[in-house]
């Protein structure tokens, strides 16, 4: 999708866009705005491999705006990502977002699927993250299952500051403990 606006949509999962089986969607210069998920998951985008063996991927490239989306049940106001084979790709991307409205309602929610499966985030080139006023900010990420697995991949040390520092990470159940990805893509304990 190139220069597409998805706005003022509602769905039970993935208010703007929802992927539930295999699929790949590339968003370039897109706006995902004012969407609502009424049944917990992904105000803007829901990616759920539904415990399948298929890959689900959303790639952001160019300038994208994800703003003012809402997940009623607090799981990922921007993007909900579930399962071992689900992934977000940021490819030389500028990403505009608004601040999390609560510690539970993050830009990106990475869920554990079944067992210890985790989605992943891959960054190629440089990721630029701005708030709605144009100031540098971070993408807030909530990880449901604490573990030592790598969740961030790709060019994680590129950029100034490095890409891995552009994420603020929190484990579910620990709202006061904010963490970051280290330069190997793992959550710093």
Buried (B, 14 or more C-beta within 10 A) or exposed (E): EEEEEBEEBBBEBBBBBBBBEEBEBBBBBBBBBBBBBBBBBBBBBBBBBBEBEBBBBBBBBBBBBBBBBBBBBBBBBBBBBBBBBBBBBBBBBBBBBBEBEEBBBBBBBBBBBEEEBBBBBBBBBBBBBBBEEEEEBBBBBBBBBEBEEBBBBBBBEBBEEBBBBBBBBBBBEEEEEEBBBBBEBBBEE
